């Protein structure tokens, strides 16, 4: 079986969020299980492309409406990611530095999808399944089955994975002419709320769609930025599969980015060594519980709640804590979190930006990670934290609810808050502080969390089962 993963992101080539992590890992594990999995993504002028060798395997000219464009398919030479990587370059559209945020993103990603299908059509490239990820690839199932141009490819099965249902990629019908030779009787499959909605179309047209956790599949019926009714109608052919993490990258026993390596047998002592290094770097006392937040400083992640939560915690002189922030996002939240450094020196620090090495060191050295997310389709940070014996304090939503069992329950290993509010998260932090004081109970959780199986090997088997269940077109 051959599966082509089509995505706007793939770590380490280009990563903005969890989508990049998933597409950078899942194909590798599928290959290890006997599935031929490859990735096709847009070209970005970034470090990975500049430092690695590629062969040009295909060139052609296509068109998007009345706009012709030239494209190239480049293949990474060494298969260094554990799978074949193809990048699609379109001068003037897909040759820039950033992944998203341009005024012509609709044109960029529509051209990407058309060029991909044209490559498949004209090169004779074969696949059993095209696995599309998020709205940037959401037009492919519709075009594959309902554009006369691609009739010869319509025996290929399609899977569509929703990594974040809040973003649809919608655009107006005035751009319908971008799509080639569409069956006029099927245009309703593109429409939602008076516009072309790639995410809605993919949910309707793909042979199966998946979400990145079972709970998120249900939550989309009540919180999907206007597609709630669609997900209520279509949930029967949706499947929730929890993301995995790459245990070759996230491995405290061999991680080259952390100061002291450890495994379940020596976790308490060695983790303390990593914490001591982190505390020295950021001016903290290693005797206090160290809380962290890693990620995007945006409302979805509950980051706007953090300044008030921290001010309340720091007022509590009976329970002193240290807090370290790593992330970037909304300017107002960045400013508030940066300002706290002057207000609470020696107890609080923040690194505004992205630093992969520092992230690994924080996972290895922190005691608790905060995830007060309002929306969390799956969440990877809590899985990374558990792998490094850092206890998650999470809002009980989406994939956080599926992957973190509260310590009050049998075999529990985390702390769940019942809402994304200041009061609820403050209560969760107080519970974490009490756990920290009970050294024996805390250290008993360490080997348990490190032994949990959230590997891609487990998740990849579920995807293979899904691929195999897809029936060919009659």
NUBADO-296549 format. One record per residue (C-alpha): residue in one letter; residue number from 1; y, z, x. Coordinates in steps of 0.001 Angstrom, whole numbers, plus 500000, padded with zeros to 6 digits. Each point is the difference from the previous one (the first is absolute). Layout:
N
+-----+-----+--------+--------+--------+
: res :   n :      v :      w :      u :
+-----+-----+--------+--------+--------+
:   a : NUM :      Y :      Z :      X :
...
+-----+-----+--------+--------+--------+
***
This chain:
474
+-----+-----+--------+--------+--------+
: res :   n :      v :      w :      u :
+-----+-----+--------+--------+--------+
:   x :   1 : 500000 : 500000 : 500000 :
:   x :   2 : 503477 : 499109 : 501244 :
:   x :   3 : 503085 : 501874 : 498781 :
:   x :   4 : 503572 : 499016 : 500809 :
:   x :   5 : 502534 : 502823 : 499751 :
:   x :   6 : 503448 : 498678 : 499129 :
:   x :   7 : 502830 : 502447 : 500661 :
:   x :   8 : 503639 : 500347 : 501019 :
:   x :   9 : 499084 : 502824 : 502397 :
:   x :  10 : 497250 : 500822 : 502475 :
:   x :  11 : 500092 : 502773 : 502603 :
:   x :  12 : 500767 : 499691 : 502896 :
:   x :  13 : 501608 : 496581 : 499446 :
:   x :  14 : 502438 : 501173 : 497330 :
:   x :  15 : 499877 : 503250 : 498062 :
:   x :  16 : 502488 : 501437 : 497529 :
:   x :  17 : 497679 : 502316 : 498067 :
:   x :  18 : 496418 : 500646 : 498976 :
:   x :  19 : 499387 : 496312 : 499235 :
:   x :  20 : 500178 : 499214 : 503708 :
:   x :  21 : 497540 : 502777 : 500863 :
:   x :  22 : 497490 : 498827 : 497398 :
:   x :  23 : 500060 : 496328 : 500975 :
:   x :  24 : 499835 : 500927 : 503674 :
:   x :  25 : 496812 : 502033 : 499529 :
:   x :  26 : 497949 : 498897 : 496977 :
:   x :  27 : 499094 : 496526 : 501370 :
:   x :  28 : 498719 : 501534 : 503247 :
:   x :  29 : 497635 : 502285 : 498114 :
:   x :  30 : 498885 : 497188 : 497696 :
:   x :  31 : 499037 : 497992 : 503086 :
:   x :  32 : 498025 : 502935 : 501335 :
:   x :  33 : 498068 : 500027 : 496721 :
:   x :  34 : 499123 : 496307 : 500209 :
:   x :  35 : 502827 : 498416 : 497984 :
:   x :  36 : 502077 : 497340 : 501739 :
:   x :  37 : 503513 : 501277 : 499306 :
:   x :  38 : 503195 : 498426 : 501327 :
:   x :  39 : 503716 : 500636 : 499436 :
:   x :  40 : 502712 : 497455 : 499252 :
:   x :  41 : 503578 : 501284 : 500130 :
:   x :  42 : 503537 : 498687 : 500574 :
:   x :  43 : 501465 : 499510 : 503460 :
:   x :  44 : 502564 : 502605 : 501075 :
:   x :  45 : 501826 : 499940 : 503329 :
:   x :  46 : 498650 : 503357 : 501087 :
:   x :  47 : 498453 : 501665 : 503019 :
:   x :  48 : 496348 : 499229 : 499164 :
:   x :  49 : 500663 : 496282 : 499628 :
:   x :  50 : 502081 : 499927 : 503174 :
:   x :  51 : 497384 : 501791 : 502107 :
:   x :  52 : 496816 : 498282 : 498827 :
:   x :  53 : 498642 : 496470 : 500271 :
:   x :  54 : 499539 : 497699 : 497003 :
:   x :  55 : 498564 : 496533 : 499468 :
:   x :  56 : 501631 : 497638 : 497512 :
:   x :  57 : 497087 : 498966 : 497780 :
:   x :  58 : 501826 : 498089 : 497255 :
:   x :  59 : 503328 : 498295 : 499338 :
:   x :  60 : 501275 : 498368 : 496816 :
:   x :  61 : 502984 : 499387 : 497759 :
:   x :  62 : 500047 : 501264 : 496429 :
:   x :  63 : 502659 : 500523 : 497359 :
:   x :  64 : 501316 : 502678 : 497698 :
:   x :  65 : 501513 : 498121 : 497091 :
:   x :  66 : 502339 : 497449 : 501570 :
:   x :  67 : 500176 : 501935 : 503284 :
:   x :  68 : 497646 : 498681 : 502697 :
:   x :  69 : 498899 : 502385 : 502743 :
:   x :  70 : 497915 : 499770 : 503160 :
:   x :  71 : 497416 : 502670 : 500781 :
:   x :  72 : 497540 : 500945 : 502707 :
:   x :  73 : 496889 : 502159 : 499978 :
:   x :  74 : 499592 : 502008 : 503220 :
:   x :  75 : 496777 : 501840 : 500880 :
:   x :  76 : 499904 : 502990 : 502337 :
:   x :  77 : 497738 : 499053 : 502924 :
:   x :  78 : 498042 : 503146 : 500845 :
:   x :  79 : 499116 : 501583 : 496644 :
:   x :  80 : 501455 : 503215 : 501428 :
:   x :  81 : 500464 : 501601 : 496570 :
:   x :  82 : 496308 : 499717 : 499165 :
:   x :  83 : 500511 : 496967 : 497748 :
:   x :  84 : 501520 : 496528 : 500143 :
:   x :  85 : 503748 : 500173 : 499446 :
:   x :  86 : 501955 : 496990 : 498784 :
:   x :  87 : 503780 : 499981 : 499742 :
:   x :  88 : 501882 : 497410 : 497983 :
:   x :  89 : 503301 : 498814 : 501441 :
:   x :  90 : 502663 : 498171 : 497998 :
:   x :  91 : 503144 : 499295 : 502026 :
:   x :  92 : 503036 : 501304 : 498142 :
:   x :  93 : 497934 : 502181 : 497633 :
:   x :  94 : 497154 : 501715 : 501827 :
:   x :  95 : 501304 : 500334 : 503538 :
:   x :  96 : 502239 : 503070 : 499718 :
:   x :  97 : 499771 : 503558 : 501261 :
:   x :  98 : 499928 : 502032 : 496792 :
:   x :  99 : 497219 : 499929 : 497426 :
:   x : 100 : 502115 : 500525 : 496871 :
:   x : 101 : 503606 : 500328 : 498935 :
:   x : 102 : 501309 : 496441 : 500127 :
:   x : 103 : 501836 : 498318 : 497120 :
:   x : 104 : 497431 : 497201 : 499993 :
:   x : 105 : 496868 : 502167 : 499959 :
:   x : 106 : 498824 : 498186 : 496841 :
:   x : 107 : 500139 : 496699 : 501859 :
:   x : 108 : 498454 : 501458 : 503166 :
:   x : 109 : 496928 : 501427 : 498317 :
:   x : 110 : 499577 : 497176 : 497488 :
:   x : 111 : 499959 : 497538 : 502889 :
:   x : 112 : 497523 : 502258 : 501813 :
:   x : 113 : 497585 : 499873 : 497061 :
:   x : 114 : 500375 : 496229 : 499510 :
:   x : 115 : 499499 : 499304 : 503698 :
:   x : 116 : 496913 : 502207 : 500064 :
:   x : 117 : 498424 : 498142 : 497088 :
:   x : 118 : 500972 : 496638 : 501471 :
:   x : 119 : 498330 : 500984 : 503272 :
:   x : 120 : 496856 : 500928 : 498096 :
:   x : 121 : 500172 : 496708 : 498079 :
:   x : 122 : 500741 : 497631 : 502878 :
:   x : 123 : 498051 : 501629 : 502833 :
:   x : 124 : 496739 : 500590 : 498184 :
:   x : 125 : 500179 : 503717 : 500782 :
:   x : 126 : 497317 : 501828 : 498033 :
:   x : 127 : 499929 : 503406 : 498321 :
:   x : 128 : 497986 : 501801 : 497358 :
:   x : 129 : 502777 : 502445 : 499136 :
:   x : 130 : 503760 : 500025 : 500486 :
:   x : 131 : 501146 : 503615 : 499968 :
:   x : 132 : 503721 : 500106 : 499187 :
:   x : 133 : 502137 : 503056 : 500714 :
:   x : 134 : 503127 : 500926 : 498007 :
:   x : 135 : 502472 : 497751 : 498251 :
:   x : 136 : 500858 : 497913 : 503083 :
:   x : 137 : 496615 : 498294 : 499477 :
:   x : 138 : 499809 : 500431 : 496216 :
:   x : 139 : 500478 : 496328 : 499065 :
:   x : 140 : 496846 : 498883 : 501814 :
:   x : 141 : 497457 : 500818 : 497230 :
:   x : 142 : 502102 : 498120 : 497417 :
:   x : 143 : 500529 : 496969 : 502255 :
:   x : 144 : 496372 : 499913 : 501064 :
:   x : 145 : 498761 : 499782 : 496427 :
:   x : 146 : 502845 : 498362 : 498081 :
:   x : 147 : 501717 : 497558 : 502358 :
:   x : 148 : 498363 : 496571 : 499947 :
:   x : 149 : 500900 : 499674 : 503671 :
:   x : 150 : 497427 : 502623 : 500946 :
:   x : 151 : 497205 : 499125 : 497573 :
:   x : 152 : 497538 : 499412 : 502848 :
:   x : 153 : 500499 : 503599 : 501152 :
:   x : 154 : 499554 : 501624 : 496608 :
:   x : 155 : 496421 : 501099 : 500702 :
:   x : 156 : 501368 : 502636 : 502419 :
:   x : 157 : 500062 : 503500 : 498503 :
:   x : 158 : 503136 : 502131 : 500192 :
:   x : 159 : 500644 : 503740 : 500308 :
:   x : 160 : 503490 : 501471 : 499755 :
:   x : 161 : 500829 : 503453 : 501377 :
:   x : 162 : 503041 : 501933 : 498800 :
:   x : 163 : 501342 : 502233 : 502747 :
:   x : 164 : 503169 : 500859 : 498071 :
:   x : 165 : 500415 : 498982 : 496370 :
:   x : 166 : 503721 : 500794 : 499956 :
:   x : 167 : 500796 : 496713 : 501760 :
:   x : 168 : 499256 : 496769 : 498137 :
:   x : 169 : 501816 : 497229 : 501884 :
:   x : 170 : 501339 : 498651 : 496690 :
:   x : 171 : 502378 : 497016 : 499899 :
:   x : 172 : 501542 : 497693 : 497426 :
:   x : 173 : 498520 : 496954 : 498307 :
:   x : 174 : 502610 : 497801 : 501680 :
:   x : 175 : 497691 : 500141 : 503056 :
:   x : 176 : 496898 : 498928 : 498083 :
:   x : 177 : 500293 : 496563 : 501602 :
:   x : 178 : 498932 : 501605 : 503289 :
:   x : 179 : 496433 : 500014 : 498648 :
:   x : 180 : 498084 : 496724 : 500257 :
:   x : 181 : 498360 : 498145 : 497079 :
:   x : 182 : 499354 : 503026 : 497779 :
:   x : 183 : 498017 : 499709 : 496761 :
:   x : 184 : 502811 : 500387 : 497397 :
:   x : 185 : 497645 : 501784 : 497612 :
:   x : 186 : 499493 : 502813 : 502530 :
:   x : 187 : 503614 : 500851 : 500888 :
:   x : 188 : 499848 : 503077 : 497772 :
:   x : 189 : 497806 : 501595 : 502669 :
:   x : 190 : 503044 : 500051 : 502275 :
:   x : 191 : 502387 : 501551 : 497518 :
:   x : 192 : 500999 : 503585 : 499505 :
:   x : 193 : 503194 : 501127 : 498342 :
:   x : 194 : 501543 : 496540 : 500131 :
:   x : 195 : 499406 : 499316 : 503686 :
:   x : 196 : 497295 : 498990 : 502463 :
:   x : 197 : 498232 : 503167 : 501119 :
:   x : 198 : 497554 : 499441 : 502901 :
:   x : 199 : 498415 : 503445 : 499744 :
:   x : 200 : 499387 : 499707 : 496258 :
:   x : 201 : 498647 : 496488 : 500452 :
:   x : 202 : 497541 : 501118 : 502669 :
:   x : 203 : 498711 : 502832 : 497813 :
:   x : 204 : 499370 : 497481 : 497212 :
:   x : 205 : 498594 : 497161 : 502100 :
:   x : 206 : 497994 : 501557 : 502838 :
:   x : 207 : 496280 : 500442 : 499428 :
:   x : 208 : 500482 : 503706 : 500692 :
:   x : 209 : 502866 : 502221 : 500975 :
:   x : 210 : 499888 : 503276 : 501845 :
:   x : 211 : 502273 : 502946 : 500571 :
:   x : 212 : 499856 : 502219 : 503057 :
:   x : 213 : 498709 : 503031 : 498105 :
:   x : 214 : 498294 : 500617 : 496643 :
:   x : 215 : 502783 : 502249 : 498717 :
:   x : 216 : 502644 : 497404 : 500789 :
:   x : 217 : 498188 : 497458 : 497834 :
:   x : 218 : 500505 : 502317 : 497034 :
:   x : 219 : 503551 : 500958 : 500965 :
:   x : 220 : 501084 : 496355 : 499937 :
:   x : 221 : 499514 : 500057 : 496221 :
:   x : 222 : 502880 : 502485 : 499773 :
:   x : 223 : 502071 : 499318 : 503130 :
:   x : 224 : 500173 : 496441 : 501350 :
:   x : 225 : 503648 : 498996 : 499644 :
:   x : 226 : 499581 : 498123 : 496736 :
:   x : 227 : 496375 : 498831 : 500237 :
:   x : 228 : 498461 : 503006 : 498253 :
:   x : 229 : 498774 : 498022 : 496994 :
:   x : 230 : 498454 : 497351 : 502243 :
:   x : 231 : 498027 : 502577 : 501953 :
:   x : 232 : 498828 : 501634 : 496782 :
:   x : 233 : 498668 : 496611 : 498880 :
:   x : 234 : 498471 : 499037 : 503347 :
:   x : 235 : 498681 : 503302 : 501377 :
:   x : 236 : 496420 : 499143 : 499067 :
:   x : 237 : 499744 : 497441 : 502779 :
:   x : 238 : 501820 : 502171 : 502511 :
:   x : 239 : 498313 : 502196 : 502611 :
:   x : 240 : 501438 : 502914 : 501952 :
:   x : 241 : 498791 : 500125 : 503610 :
:   x : 242 : 501466 : 502683 : 502248 :
:   x : 243 : 501421 : 498690 : 503247 :
:   x : 244 : 498324 : 500961 : 503213 :
:   x : 245 : 501437 : 500688 : 503419 :
:   x : 246 : 498971 : 498444 : 503277 :
:   x : 247 : 498003 : 502659 : 501819 :
:   x : 248 : 500305 : 498025 : 503248 :
:   x : 249 : 503788 : 500474 : 499866 :
:   x : 250 : 500180 : 503413 : 498333 :
:   x : 251 : 497584 : 502014 : 502100 :
:   x : 252 : 501129 : 503359 : 501443 :
:   x : 253 : 497118 : 499926 : 502455 :
:   x : 254 : 501235 : 496795 : 501678 :
:   x : 255 : 503553 : 499376 : 498793 :
:   x : 256 : 502019 : 498886 : 503081 :
:   x : 257 : 503287 : 500992 : 498325 :
:   x : 258 : 499321 : 503741 : 499682 :
:   x : 259 : 500277 : 502623 : 502718 :
:   x : 260 : 496644 : 501798 : 499641 :
:   x : 261 : 496874 : 498482 : 498482 :
:   x : 262 : 497780 : 502011 : 497698 :
:   x : 263 : 497009 : 499904 : 497683 :
:   x : 264 : 498609 : 502307 : 497339 :
:   x : 265 : 498477 : 502429 : 502528 :
:   x : 266 : 503258 : 500796 : 501805 :
:   x : 267 : 502626 : 499021 : 497452 :
:   x : 268 : 501785 : 503363 : 499707 :
:   x : 269 : 500777 : 500390 : 503699 :
:   x : 270 : 500737 : 496349 : 500729 :
:   x : 271 : 502125 : 499506 : 496906 :
:   x : 272 : 502050 : 503005 : 501092 :
:   x : 273 : 500614 : 498217 : 503308 :
:   x : 274 : 501367 : 496958 : 498188 :
:   x : 275 : 502191 : 502231 : 497856 :
:   x : 276 : 501385 : 501771 : 503061 :
:   x : 277 : 500988 : 496686 : 501574 :
:   x : 278 : 501695 : 498852 : 496783 :
:   x : 279 : 501850 : 503300 : 499587 :
:   x : 280 : 501283 : 499891 : 503562 :
:   x : 281 : 501232 : 496427 : 499464 :
:   x : 282 : 501924 : 500847 : 496826 :
:   x : 283 : 501062 : 503580 : 500674 :
:   x : 284 : 497657 : 501889 : 497688 :
:   x : 285 : 498015 : 503202 : 500312 :
:   x : 286 : 496254 : 499199 : 500001 :
:   x : 287 : 499321 : 503275 : 498177 :
:   x : 288 : 501562 : 498774 : 496753 :
:   x : 289 : 498307 : 497617 : 497567 :
:   x : 290 : 501115 : 496444 : 500752 :
:   x : 291 : 500575 : 497734 : 496988 :
:   x : 292 : 500643 : 496289 : 500289 :
:   x : 293 : 500920 : 497004 : 497907 :
:   x : 294 : 499156 : 496544 : 501354 :
:   x : 295 : 500966 : 496838 : 498181 :
:   x : 296 : 502642 : 498152 : 498048 :
:   x : 297 : 502964 : 502101 : 498929 :
:   x : 298 : 500144 : 498590 : 496480 :
:   x : 299 : 499787 : 501309 : 496446 :
:   x : 300 : 496425 : 498788 : 499497 :
:   x : 301 : 498911 : 502336 : 502797 :
:   x : 302 : 502019 : 502918 : 498608 :
:   x : 303 : 502086 : 500035 : 503176 :
:   x : 304 : 503199 : 500725 : 498067 :
:   x : 305 : 498501 : 503388 : 499075 :
:   x : 306 : 499521 : 501064 : 503601 :
:   x : 307 : 503514 : 501202 : 500970 :
:   x : 308 : 500172 : 502499 : 497136 :
:   x : 309 : 496393 : 501090 : 500543 :
:   x : 310 : 500695 : 500671 : 503672 :
:   x : 311 : 503227 : 501880 : 499309 :
:   x : 312 : 498058 : 502317 : 497671 :
:   x : 313 : 497214 : 500493 : 502523 :
:   x : 314 : 502362 : 500769 : 502876 :
:   x : 315 : 501782 : 502659 : 497928 :
:   x : 316 : 496688 : 501886 : 499827 :
:   x : 317 : 500237 : 502096 : 503169 :
:   x : 318 : 496723 : 501817 : 499266 :
:   x : 319 : 498022 : 496771 : 500339 :
:   x : 320 : 501530 : 497989 : 502863 :
:   x : 321 : 498756 : 496433 : 500355 :
:   x : 322 : 500742 : 496927 : 502116 :
:   x : 323 : 500535 : 496524 : 498523 :
:   x : 324 : 499867 : 496616 : 501729 :
:   x : 325 : 500904 : 496727 : 498277 :
:   x : 326 : 499046 : 496490 : 501141 :
:   x : 327 : 501178 : 497090 : 497898 :
:   x : 328 : 502778 : 497767 : 498778 :
:   x : 329 : 501175 : 498653 : 496673 :
:   x : 330 : 502855 : 500635 : 497615 :
:   x : 331 : 503249 : 500663 : 501851 :
:   x : 332 : 501018 : 503032 : 497930 :
:   x : 333 : 496653 : 501724 : 500585 :
:   x : 334 : 500072 : 499157 : 503705 :
:   x : 335 : 503480 : 501528 : 500244 :
:   x : 336 : 499015 : 503202 : 498175 :
:   x : 337 : 496883 : 500483 : 502076 :
:   x : 338 : 501845 : 499338 : 503246 :
:   x : 339 : 502713 : 502509 : 499068 :
:   x : 340 : 497423 : 502776 : 499672 :
:   x : 341 : 499459 : 499917 : 503768 :
:   x : 342 : 503347 : 501690 : 500606 :
:   x : 343 : 499527 : 502444 : 497152 :
:   x : 344 : 496563 : 501234 : 501112 :
:   x : 345 : 499578 : 499538 : 503778 :
:   x : 346 : 496674 : 501146 : 501376 :
:   x : 347 : 498413 : 499769 : 496561 :
:   x : 348 : 500637 : 496412 : 498983 :
:   x : 349 : 500124 : 496612 : 501680 :
:   x : 350 : 499889 : 496366 : 498902 :
:   x : 351 : 499260 : 496667 : 501643 :
:   x : 352 : 501593 : 497309 : 497837 :
:   x : 353 : 498120 : 496788 : 500671 :
:   x : 354 : 496447 : 498862 : 500706 :
:   x : 355 : 497937 : 501142 : 502978 :
:   x : 356 : 496248 : 499417 : 499907 :
:   x : 357 : 499214 : 502213 : 502991 :
:   x : 358 : 502036 : 502872 : 498617 :
:   x : 359 : 498240 : 499632 : 496638 :
:   x : 360 : 496609 : 500470 : 501683 :
:   x : 361 : 501270 : 503040 : 501885 :
:   x : 362 : 501379 : 501548 : 496835 :
:   x : 363 : 496718 : 499516 : 498139 :
:   x : 364 : 498225 : 501701 : 502908 :
:   x : 365 : 502476 : 502877 : 500354 :
:   x : 366 : 501351 : 500838 : 496544 :
:   x : 367 : 498401 : 502601 : 497748 :
:   x : 368 : 500958 : 498395 : 496664 :
:   x : 369 : 501209 : 496610 : 498800 :
:   x : 370 : 502216 : 499748 : 496904 :
:   x : 371 : 499511 : 497118 : 497555 :
:   x : 372 : 502048 : 500710 : 496848 :
:   x : 373 : 499643 : 496384 : 498842 :
:   x : 374 : 501023 : 498964 : 496517 :
:   x : 375 : 497890 : 496850 : 500405 :
:   x : 376 : 497126 : 499713 : 502467 :
:   x : 377 : 497529 : 497157 : 499320 :
:   x : 378 : 497632 : 501377 : 502629 :
:   x : 379 : 501799 : 501577 : 502899 :
:   x : 380 : 498788 : 499799 : 503568 :
:   x : 381 : 501973 : 502816 : 501593 :
:   x : 382 : 497885 : 502677 : 498355 :
:   x : 383 : 496870 : 498261 : 501336 :
:   x : 384 : 501412 : 499827 : 503528 :
:   x : 385 : 500985 : 503660 : 499740 :
:   x : 386 : 496554 : 501092 : 498838 :
:   x : 387 : 498417 : 498109 : 502870 :
:   x : 388 : 502130 : 502103 : 502386 :
:   x : 389 : 499433 : 503302 : 498131 :
:   x : 390 : 503537 : 500118 : 498617 :
:   x : 391 : 499980 : 501359 : 496452 :
:   x : 392 : 501714 : 497832 : 497352 :
:   x : 393 : 502393 : 501471 : 497416 :
:   x : 394 : 500243 : 497253 : 497384 :
:   x : 395 : 501188 : 499197 : 496511 :
:   x : 396 : 497005 : 499469 : 497735 :
:   x : 397 : 500471 : 496287 : 499349 :
:   x : 398 : 498224 : 496707 : 500706 :
:   x : 399 : 497835 : 499922 : 503081 :
:   x : 400 : 501197 : 503445 : 501052 :
:   x : 401 : 498214 : 501406 : 496968 :
:   x : 402 : 496858 : 498052 : 500935 :
:   x : 403 : 499873 : 501017 : 503653 :
:   x : 404 : 501314 : 503587 : 500186 :
:   x : 405 : 498033 : 502850 : 498413 :
:   x : 406 : 501990 : 503190 : 499565 :
:   x : 407 : 498865 : 503048 : 501967 :
:   x : 408 : 499640 : 501904 : 496726 :
:   x : 409 : 497084 : 497710 : 499046 :
:   x : 410 : 496468 : 499911 : 501459 :
:   x : 411 : 500007 : 498258 : 503396 :
:   x : 412 : 503771 : 499607 : 499801 :
:   x : 413 : 501973 : 499209 : 503134 :
:   x : 414 : 503589 : 499257 : 498942 :
:   x : 415 : 502846 : 501219 : 497815 :
:   x : 416 : 500964 : 498087 : 496864 :
:   x : 417 : 503313 : 500364 : 498188 :
:   x : 418 : 500157 : 499202 : 496306 :
:   x : 419 : 503294 : 498088 : 500081 :
:   x : 420 : 502413 : 498280 : 502348 :
:   x : 421 : 502720 : 502618 : 499577 :
:   x : 422 : 501743 : 502419 : 502319 :
:   x : 423 : 498417 : 503016 : 498306 :
:   x : 424 : 496460 : 498588 : 500003 :
:   x : 425 : 500110 : 498938 : 503651 :
:   x : 426 : 501647 : 503281 : 501007 :
:   x : 427 : 497073 : 501817 : 498365 :
:   x : 428 : 497558 : 497783 : 501902 :
:   x : 429 : 501711 : 500821 : 503287 :
:   x : 430 : 499835 : 503731 : 499223 :
:   x : 431 : 496259 : 499625 : 499413 :
:   x : 432 : 499700 : 498194 : 503335 :
:   x : 433 : 501834 : 502824 : 501765 :
:   x : 434 : 497540 : 502521 : 498544 :
:   x : 435 : 497124 : 497827 : 501199 :
:   x : 436 : 501533 : 499868 : 503484 :
:   x : 437 : 500103 : 503800 : 500115 :
:   x : 438 : 496249 : 500067 : 499290 :
:   x : 439 : 498981 : 498567 : 503365 :
:   x : 440 : 496265 : 500197 : 499335 :
:   x : 441 : 500255 : 498133 : 496687 :
:   x : 442 : 502255 : 497329 : 501508 :
:   x : 443 : 497740 : 499379 : 502966 :
:   x : 444 : 496960 : 499742 : 497734 :
:   x : 445 : 501674 : 496994 : 498358 :
:   x : 446 : 500436 : 498134 : 503285 :
:   x : 447 : 496437 : 498699 : 500504 :
:   x : 448 : 499711 : 499350 : 496271 :
:   x : 449 : 503029 : 497727 : 499903 :
:   x : 450 : 498997 : 498181 : 503182 :
:   x : 451 : 496530 : 499318 : 498598 :
:   x : 452 : 501189 : 498369 : 496765 :
:   x : 453 : 499061 : 496326 : 499761 :
:   x : 454 : 503085 : 497922 : 499254 :
:   x : 455 : 498964 : 497244 : 502386 :
:   x : 456 : 500365 : 496304 : 499261 :
:   x : 457 : 496248 : 499667 : 500388 :
:   x : 458 : 499602 : 501817 : 496684 :
:   x : 459 : 502736 : 498074 : 498221 :
:   x : 460 : 498898 : 496642 : 501430 :
:   x : 461 : 496589 : 500415 : 498358 :
:   x : 462 : 501737 : 500356 : 496619 :
:   x : 463 : 501959 : 496794 : 500583 :
:   x : 464 : 496833 : 498134 : 500981 :
:   x : 465 : 498365 : 501149 : 496775 :
:   x : 466 : 503016 : 498709 : 498082 :
:   x : 467 : 499952 : 496628 : 501773 :
:   x : 468 : 496305 : 499600 : 499285 :
:   x : 469 : 500522 : 500769 : 496312 :
:   x : 470 : 502412 : 497090 : 499493 :
:   x : 471 : 498389 : 497183 : 498079 :
:   x : 472 : 500641 : 496379 : 500943 :
:   x : 473 : 501921 : 497810 : 497568 :
:   x : 474 : 497670 : 498134 : 497677 :
+-----+-----+--------+--------+--------+
***
